Amino acid sequence: MEGLRKFLKSDVGAGALLVLAAAVAMTLANSAAADSYEGTLGTVLRIGIGDLALEKTVLHWINDGLMAVFFMLVGLEIKRELLDGELSDPRRAALPLFGAIGGMLVPAAVYAFVNRDSAETLVGWPIPAATDIAFAIGVLSLVKRHVAPGLRIFLLGLAIIDDLGAIVLIALLFTADISSQALTLAALCIAVLALLNRLGVERLWPYLAIGTLLWLSVLKSGVHATLAGVVIGSMIPHKAMPKLEHALHPWVTFGIMPIFALANAGASLEGVGLHTFAEPVALGIVLGLFIGKQLGVFVACGLAVRFGFAQLPAGSNWTSLHGVAILTGIGFTMSLFVGSLAFPTGEHDTAVRLGVLTGSVLSAIIGCSWLWLLRKR
């Protein structure tokens, strides 16, 4: 039992649970239980009292509600890394920063090139620009004895910056009709949170109470509700952060993310063939994740080192850095999430899911094999 507990708490355990959730989702979507699976996700749940109640499908509660908690943890991690982590030192932050920029621009460009003739599908260009922190770190942990410790820090920093970029894209691109009244209330909530922080209030409950109101306001404003999670995380006082981060981490890693994968990774394979992967959406995502990610990260890092803006982590070389660059193509939960925003009506669900799963699996297998064979050689 002790070995099992250690496994579940490890990065490998987190990655394995995500893989299991995705496998279960695919199995359900392609079995006799497919109608029940889709029906459950489409069930409308009403939460609240009277006019204050919200009605959303189970899928929307997961994507708009539970994922807000995930993004709150991301906000906490970004703040911690900026204050006293790897991103607090400009010299250490430079390489993952350049890698993250290249790792977002090139995959987006690859997708855009493949979908250049279709304005309808071109909106999905941010999908392959995201890296799944938990999954990527989990896969790297399988070969951690074969890579320099600095490369794990590089991947973690890059993924965090990458997520920050994804958050900015969500804020700029995926908004519905804006409600000025709800947005004003959201701004007021942010001001109160900032004031609490400024006054040095360290108790968590005022932040979480105001944060809940902020989430509701953002949800009604037309801006995507998960952004409220990032704002709440960034407003938590530094001294209170470790306690909240420690409390949230197991729930997010072993609860929210697997639930999200279970709800979003299920793709029906009925009628799917090689022609499906030749469709612009699926092809753009696969090429963006598997080719665009590693190319963008590697070239950007090469230019940063060549011109003296950054240096390679101690004990690493260009070949091992390339192996880690391949792993950044594991988009999985983040890419699936952005895909659900880019195509909210679900008309390209199958293409998005197959593209993300294929690109992520290729990146995981090839990247892991690359690093293992490199060490063996």
C-alpha positions as CSV (number, residue, x, y, z in Angstrom):
1,M,0.0,0.0,0.0
2,E,2.9,2.3,0.8
3,G,4.3,1.8,-2.7
4,L,0.9,2.5,-4.2
5,R,0.6,5.8,-2.3
6,K,4.0,6.9,-3.4
7,F,3.1,6.1,-7.0
8,L,-0.1,8.0,-6.9
9,K,1.7,11.0,-5.4
10,S,4.4,11.0,-8.1
11,D,4.5,12.8,-11.4
12,V,4.3,9.4,-13.2
13,G,1.2,8.5,-11.2
14,A,-0.5,11.8,-12.3
15,G,0.4,11.1,-15.9
16,A,-0.8,7.5,-15.7
17,L,-4.1,8.5,-14.3
18,L,-4.7,11.0,-17.1
19,V,-3.9,8.3,-19.7
20,L,-6.3,5.9,-17.9
21,A,-9.1,8.6,-17.9
22,A,-8.6,9.3,-21.6
23,A,-8.6,5.5,-22.4
24,V,-11.8,5.1,-20.5
25,A,-13.4,8.1,-22.3
26,M,-12.4,6.6,-25.7
27,T,-13.8,3.2,-24.6
28,L,-17.1,4.6,-23.5
29,A,-17.5,6.7,-26.7
30,N,-17.0,3.7,-28.8
31,S,-19.1,1.1,-26.9
32,A,-22.7,0.3,-26.3
33,A,-22.5,2.9,-23.5
34,A,-21.8,5.7,-25.9
35,D,-25.4,7.1,-25.7
36,S,-25.3,7.1,-21.9
37,Y,-21.8,8.7,-21.9
38,E,-22.9,11.6,-24.2
39,G,-26.3,11.8,-22.4
40,T,-24.7,12.2,-19.0
41,L,-22.4,14.9,-20.2
42,G,-25.3,16.7,-21.8
43,T,-27.5,16.5,-18.7
44,V,-28.6,19.9,-17.5
45,L,-27.9,20.7,-13.8
46,R,-29.4,23.6,-12.0
47,I,-27.4,25.0,-9.1
48,G,-28.6,27.9,-7.0
49,I,-31.8,29.4,-5.7
50,G,-34.5,31.2,-7.7
51,D,-33.2,33.9,-10.1
52,L,-29.6,33.3,-8.8
53,A,-29.6,29.7,-10.0
54,L,-27.4,28.7,-12.9
55,E,-28.3,26.0,-15.5
56,K,-25.5,24.3,-17.4
57,T,-24.8,20.9,-18.8
58,V,-22.5,18.5,-16.9
59,L,-19.8,19.1,-19.5
60,H,-20.1,22.9,-19.1
61,W,-19.9,22.6,-15.3
62,I,-16.7,20.7,-15.7
63,N,-15.2,23.0,-18.3
64,D,-16.3,26.3,-16.7
65,G,-16.4,25.3,-13.0
66,L,-13.9,22.7,-12.2
67,M,-11.4,24.0,-14.6
68,A,-11.5,27.4,-12.9
69,V,-10.1,25.6,-9.8
70,F,-7.4,24.1,-12.1
71,F,-6.5,27.6,-13.4
72,M,-6.4,29.0,-9.8
73,L,-3.7,26.4,-9.1
74,V,-1.9,27.5,-12.3
75,G,-2.2,31.1,-11.1
76,L,-0.6,30.1,-7.7
77,E,2.2,28.3,-9.5
78,I,3.0,31.2,-11.8
79,K,3.0,33.6,-8.9
80,R,5.3,31.4,-6.8
81,E,7.7,30.8,-9.7
82,L,7.8,34.6,-10.4
83,L,8.4,35.5,-6.7
84,D,10.9,32.9,-5.6
85,G,11.1,30.1,-8.1
86,E,12.8,29.4,-11.4
87,L,11.2,32.4,-13.1
88,S,12.4,34.8,-10.4
89,D,16.0,34.8,-11.8
90,P,16.1,36.4,-15.3
91,R,19.1,34.3,-16.2
92,R,17.3,31.0,-15.4
93,A,14.0,32.2,-16.9
94,A,15.4,33.3,-20.2
95,L,15.7,29.9,-21.9
96,P,12.2,28.6,-21.0
97,L,10.8,32.0,-21.9
98,F,12.3,31.9,-25.4
99,G,11.4,28.3,-25.7
100,A,7.8,29.0,-24.7
101,I,7.5,31.8,-27.2
102,G,8.8,29.7,-30.1
103,G,6.7,26.8,-28.9
104,M,3.5,28.8,-29.2
105,L,4.2,30.8,-32.4
106,V,5.5,27.9,-34.7
107,P,2.7,25.4,-33.9
108,A,0.1,28.1,-34.4
109,A,1.7,29.0,-37.7
110,V,1.8,25.3,-38.8
111,Y,-1.9,24.9,-38.0
112,A,-2.7,28.2,-39.7
113,F,-0.8,27.1,-42.9
114,V,-2.7,23.8,-43.0
115,N,-6.1,25.6,-42.6
116,R,-5.2,28.7,-44.6
117,D,-8.1,28.0,-47.1
118,S,-10.8,27.8,-44.4
119,A,-11.8,30.7,-42.3
120,E,-14.2,28.4,-40.4
121,T,-11.4,26.1,-39.1
122,L,-8.6,28.8,-39.0
123,V,-10.0,29.9,-35.6
124,G,-8.5,26.8,-34.1
125,W,-4.9,28.0,-34.4
126,P,-4.3,28.3,-30.6
127,I,-5.1,24.6,-30.1
128,P,-1.6,23.1,-30.7
129,A,0.1,26.0,-28.9
130,A,-0.5,24.6,-25.4
131,T,1.6,22.2,-23.3
132,D,0.0,19.9,-20.6
133,I,2.2,20.5,-17.5
134,A,1.2,17.3,-15.6
135,F,1.4,15.0,-18.6
136,A,4.7,16.4,-19.9
137,I,6.4,16.3,-16.5
138,G,4.9,12.8,-15.8
139,V,6.4,11.4,-19.1
140,L,9.8,13.1,-18.4
141,S,9.8,11.4,-15.0
142,L,9.9,8.0,-16.7
143,V,13.4,8.8,-18.0
144,K,14.5,11.3,-15.3
145,R,17.5,9.3,-14.5
146,H,18.7,9.8,-18.1
147,V,18.4,13.6,-18.3
148,A,20.1,16.5,-16.5
149,P,18.0,17.9,-13.6
150,G,18.1,21.3,-15.2
151,L,16.1,20.0,-18.1
152,R,13.2,19.1,-15.8
153,I,13.3,22.7,-14.5
154,F,13.5,24.0,-18.1
155,L,10.4,22.0,-19.0
156,L,8.5,23.0,-15.9
157,G,9.3,26.7,-16.5
158,L,8.4,26.5,-20.2
159,A,5.1,24.8,-19.5
160,I,4.1,27.4,-16.9
161,I,4.9,30.3,-19.3
162,D,3.1,28.4,-22.0
163,D,0.0,28.1,-19.8
164,L,0.2,31.9,-19.1
165,G,0.3,32.5,-22.8
166,A,-2.8,30.2,-23.3
167,I,-4.6,32.2,-20.6
168,V,-3.9,35.4,-22.5
169,L,-5.2,33.9,-25.7
170,I,-8.4,32.7,-23.9
171,A,-8.9,36.2,-22.6
172,L,-8.4,37.8,-26.0
173,L,-10.1,35.4,-28.3
174,F,-12.7,33.3,-26.7
175,T,-15.3,35.8,-25.3
176,A,-19.0,35.9,-26.0
177,D,-21.2,39.0,-26.0
178,I,-19.8,41.2,-23.2
179,S,-22.1,42.2,-20.3
180,S,-20.9,45.6,-19.0
181,Q,-22.8,45.2,-15.8
182,A,-21.3,41.8,-15.0
183,L,-17.8,43.0,-16.1
184,T,-18.1,46.0,-13.8
185,L,-19.0,43.7,-10.8
186,A,-16.0,41.5,-11.8
187,A,-13.7,44.6,-11.8
188,L,-15.0,45.5,-8.3
189,C,-14.3,42.0,-7.0
190,I,-10.7,42.2,-8.4
191,A,-10.3,45.6,-6.7
192,V,-11.5,44.1,-3.3
193,L,-9.1,41.2,-3.7
194,A,-6.2,43.6,-4.5
195,L,-7.1,45.6,-1.4
196,L,-7.2,42.6,0.8
197,N,-3.8,41.6,-0.5
198,R,-2.5,45.2,0.0
199,L,-3.7,45.3,3.6
200,G,-1.9,42.0,4.3
201,V,-4.9,39.9,5.0
202,E,-3.6,36.3,5.2
203,R,-6.8,34.4,6.0
204,L,-7.9,32.5,2.9
205,W,-11.7,32.6,3.3
206,P,-12.2,36.3,2.3
207,Y,-10.3,35.6,-0.9
208,L,-12.2,32.5,-1.7
209,A,-15.6,34.1,-0.9
210,I,-14.9,37.2,-3.1
211,G,-13.3,34.9,-5.6
212,T,-16.5,32.9,-5.9
213,L,-18.5,36.1,-6.6
214,L,-15.8,37.0,-9.1
215,W,-16.2,33.6,-10.9
216,L,-20.0,34.1,-11.1
217,S,-19.5,37.7,-12.5
218,V,-16.9,36.6,-15.1
219,L,-19.2,33.7,-16.1
220,K,-22.0,36.1,-16.7
221,S,-19.8,38.8,-18.4
222,G,-19.1,36.8,-21.5
223,V,-15.3,36.4,-20.7
224,H,-14.4,32.8,-20.1
225,A,-15.0,31.9,-16.4
226,T,-11.7,30.0,-15.9
227,L,-9.8,33.4,-16.1
228,A,-11.3,34.2,-12.7
229,G,-9.3,31.3,-11.3
230,V,-6.1,32.8,-12.5
231,V,-6.9,36.2,-11.0
232,I,-7.8,34.6,-7.6
233,G,-4.6,32.6,-7.6
234,S,-2.5,35.7,-8.3
235,M,-4.2,37.6,-5.5
236,I,-3.5,35.1,-2.7
237,P,-0.9,36.5,-0.2
238,H,2.5,34.9,-0.6
239,K,2.5,33.5,2.9
240,A,-0.8,31.8,2.4
241,M,0.0,30.3,-1.0
242,P,1.8,27.2,0.1
243,K,-1.1,26.1,2.3
244,L,-3.7,26.6,-0.5
245,E,-1.4,25.1,-3.2
246,H,-0.8,22.0,-1.0
247,A,-4.5,21.6,-0.4
248,L,-5.5,22.1,-4.1
249,H,-2.8,20.0,-5.7
250,P,-4.1,16.5,-5.0
251,W,-7.7,17.5,-5.9
252,V,-6.6,19.1,-9.2
253,T,-4.1,16.4,-10.2
254,F,-6.1,13.3,-9.2
255,G,-9.6,14.7,-9.4
256,I,-10.3,17.6,-11.7
257,M,-7.8,16.8,-14.5
258,P,-8.8,13.2,-14.9
259,I,-12.5,14.2,-14.8
260,F,-11.8,16.8,-17.5
261,A,-10.0,14.1,-19.6
262,L,-12.9,11.7,-19.0
263,A,-15.4,14.3,-20.2
264,N,-13.4,15.7,-23.2
265,A,-11.2,12.9,-24.6
266,G,-14.0,10.6,-25.7
267,A,-14.1,10.6,-29.5
268,S,-16.3,8.3,-31.6
269,L,-14.2,6.3,-34.1
270,E,-17.3,5.5,-36.3
271,G,-16.4,6.3,-39.9
272,V,-12.9,7.4,-38.9
273,G,-10.1,6.4,-41.2
274,L,-6.9,7.8,-42.7
275,H,-9.0,10.4,-44.4
276,T,-10.0,11.8,-41.0
277,F,-6.3,12.7,-40.2
278,A,-6.1,14.4,-43.6
279,E,-8.8,16.8,-42.7
280,P,-7.3,20.3,-42.0
281,V,-8.3,20.5,-38.3
282,A,-6.9,17.1,-37.3
283,L,-3.8,17.4,-39.5
284,G,-3.1,21.0,-38.4
285,I,-3.2,19.9,-34.7
286,V,-1.1,16.8,-35.2
287,L,1.6,18.6,-37.2
288,G,1.4,21.6,-34.8
289,L,1.9,19.5,-31.7
290,F,4.4,17.0,-33.0
291,I,6.4,19.0,-35.5
292,G,5.6,22.7,-34.7
293,K,6.2,22.4,-30.9
294,Q,9.6,20.7,-31.0
295,L,10.8,22.9,-33.9
296,G,9.6,26.1,-32.3
297,V,11.1,25.4,-28.9
298,F,14.4,24.1,-30.2
299,V,15.0,26.9,-32.7
300,A,14.0,29.6,-30.3
301,C,16.3,28.2,-27.6
302,G,19.1,27.9,-30.2
303,L,18.8,31.5,-31.2
304,A,18.6,32.6,-27.5
305,V,21.8,30.8,-26.7
306,R,23.5,31.9,-29.9
307,F,23.0,35.5,-29.2
308,G,23.8,35.3,-25.6
309,F,20.4,35.8,-24.0
310,A,20.4,32.4,-22.3
311,Q,22.5,29.3,-21.7
312,L,21.9,25.6,-21.7
313,P,21.1,23.9,-18.3
314,A,24.1,22.4,-16.6
315,G,24.8,18.9,-17.7
316,S,22.7,19.1,-20.8
317,N,23.5,19.4,-24.5
318,W,21.6,20.2,-27.7
319,T,20.6,16.6,-28.3
320,S,19.0,16.1,-24.9
321,L,17.3,19.6,-25.1
322,H,15.8,18.4,-28.4
323,G,14.3,15.4,-26.6
324,V,12.7,17.6,-24.0
325,A,11.5,19.9,-26.8
326,I,9.6,16.9,-28.4
327,L,7.8,16.4,-25.0
328,T,6.4,19.9,-25.2
329,G,4.1,18.6,-27.9
330,I,2.1,16.9,-25.3
331,G,-0.9,19.2,-25.3
332,F,-3.6,16.9,-24.0
333,T,-5.9,18.6,-21.4
334,M,-4.8,22.1,-22.3
335,S,-5.2,21.6,-26.0
336,L,-8.6,19.8,-25.6
337,F,-9.7,22.7,-23.4
338,V,-8.7,25.3,-26.0
339,G,-10.3,23.2,-28.7
340,S,-13.6,23.2,-26.8
341,L,-13.5,27.0,-26.8
342,A,-12.4,27.4,-30.4
343,F,-15.3,25.2,-31.7
344,P,-18.0,25.6,-29.0
345,T,-20.8,24.0,-31.2
346,G,-18.9,20.7,-31.4
347,E,-18.8,20.5,-35.2
348,H,-15.2,19.5,-35.2
349,D,-15.1,17.6,-31.9
350,T,-13.9,14.3,-33.4
351,A,-11.1,16.0,-35.4
352,V,-10.0,18.0,-32.4
353,R,-9.9,15.1,-30.1
354,L,-8.2,12.7,-32.5
355,G,-5.7,15.4,-33.5
356,V,-4.8,16.3,-29.9
357,L,-4.6,12.6,-28.7
358,T,-2.5,11.6,-31.7
359,G,-0.1,14.6,-31.5
360,S,0.3,14.2,-27.8
361,V,0.9,10.4,-27.9
362,L,3.4,10.8,-30.7
363,S,5.3,13.5,-28.8
364,A,5.2,11.4,-25.6
365,I,6.5,8.2,-27.2
366,I,9.1,9.7,-29.5
367,G,10.3,12.2,-26.9
368,C,10.6,9.5,-24.2
369,S,12.3,7.1,-26.6
370,W,14.7,9.8,-27.8
371,L,15.9,10.6,-24.2
372,W,16.2,6.9,-23.3
373,L,18.2,5.9,-26.4
374,L,20.4,9.0,-26.0
375,R,21.4,7.9,-22.5
376,K,21.9,4.3,-23.5
377,R,24.2,5.4,-26.4
